[in-house]
Amino acid sequence: MASLIPVSDPADPRLADYVRLRDVNLRKSLEAEHGLFVAEGEKVIRRAVGAGHPVRSLLTSPRWTGPLADLLDGVDAPAYLVDDATMESITGFQVHRGALASLERLPLPSVDAVLATARRVVLCEDIVDHTNVGAIYRCAAALGIDAIVLSPRCADPLYRRAVKVSMGAVFAIPYARMTNWHDDLGKLRAAGFTLLALTPDQTVTPLDEVPIGDRAALMLGSEGDGLSSHWLDEADERVCIPMSAQAMANGVDSLNVTAAAAIACHALMR
Amino acid sequence: MASLIPVSDPADPRLADYVRLRDVNLRKSLEAEHGLFVAEGEKVIRRAVGAGHPVRSLLTSPRWTGPLADLLDGVDAPAYLVDDATMESITGFQVHRGALASLERLPLPSVDAVLATARRVVLCEDIVDHTNVGAIYRCAAALGIDAIVLSPRCADPLYRRAVKVSMGAVFAIPYARMTNWHDDLGKLRAAGFTLLALTPDQTVTPLDEVPIGDRAALMLGSEGDGLSSHWLDEADERVCIPMSAQAMANGVDSLNVTAAAAIACHALMR
């Protein structure tokens, strides 16, 4: 059961886990140093706890202790109570979902470990936007993708915004982060995966027409430049989502990465 | 050719079209009153101009007049030049894309007019989030949907955020707004459209398995509640995107509306 601790000073060091949640650079270094991440809202916090992440603390306001009684009962950690203005001055934004939690990160499994039992995998190369990462996780999990593998520089799925947009799917789908961008695609090939590189290039095979083998990995590139030429070269096949010729003539010549990921994951699961 | 007019006072009435661009309620009344909308960034402004929207004015900063010379040359309207701090104090945010334009709205075609030549249509019921509206337009346009029909209360595709997220696709795909939520589905039926209601209900037919007739309309519901029972009842068929049973057991039980729209538009174009 959480111990309810009123705090009035925004500078209280016990609230340090929650400072400036929109400051990506600060959060990167702070979260790495302390091995923590922040989840927002009862539903997502419950999923994080359910996935085995120990709770460091909760941050909420006195008026939420009633609605969140079940959550508070089930968590063995301090719950700091602050008023809404203090909450905003600490975090840097208006928290609408009642509660924040600071949780401990867990060691990620290796690429080989997540591949061991997977048949359908999404590979993300250097996706930089946390909203996109969260949306890809939600979509991949909902459609039944077995695992996600991230390139070394791909944005952090446990950054608050990614966790929130994923609706907690970051806790529902196994994932690993490559350590070697240049060589680690070899681990997928060694595990028998066909590497399918998704590209806007309309001259390659439409994804719906490509035979999907027993084990297949869908490669998604970064928002701006798409997949690197190295990853494109390493792919077994380049695949596309057919676009409207008229739209392309009108300058609407691409889907955003999350729309493309949704269509491609759906095609991969057919 | 635009006339370049330096302005230093953020309260200058000539800049009134650009005030508080993130204040949705203010913008709704201001834009309705003056019949205007705001586009952001050279590419999107060009598309708005290309779609025939007269330019009321441009707002940019002196350092952008060089990079935007082509745009400024081609527009016959005042271009107000302000420094970055003034730009932010007027608009309420940091404008990264160099220029804003205030443009005149044009009368929308009627529902019957946009249906006349369309075969594949997306119907949006009460989508409230401008980001989602913009993403649906981008996706629908890119995949070759012929037209979009909005319910009377659906969010405005010409709100700045929707225009931006759509990458200008709001100017590339014909659309109309219903005047009668209760009865206007009859116009689609009268025009020979099969009405397909997309729902998260996993007991209905997967969209991929439904025969798509000569004319088909995909009905998308609002973010929170989905389609109203009235629209569901009026549909010819309820269709779903199959979700992973394991994900649903883990509480990942839905796609967001833009991911669902992407998959469904792709299926509709098969």
Interface residues (C-beta under 8 A of the other chain):
Chain A: K43 R47 A135 R138 C139 A141 A142 L143 G144 M167 G168 A169 A172 I173 D208 I241 P242 M243 S244 A245 Q246 A247 N250 G251 V252 D253 S254 L255 N256 T258 A259 A260 A261 A262 I263 H266 M269 R270
Chain B: K43 R47 A135 R138 C139 A141 A142 L143 G144 M167 G168 A169 A172 I173 D208 I241 P242 M243 S244 A245 Q246 A247 N250 G251 V252 D253 S254 L255 N256 T258 A259 A260 A261 A262 I263 H266 M269 R270
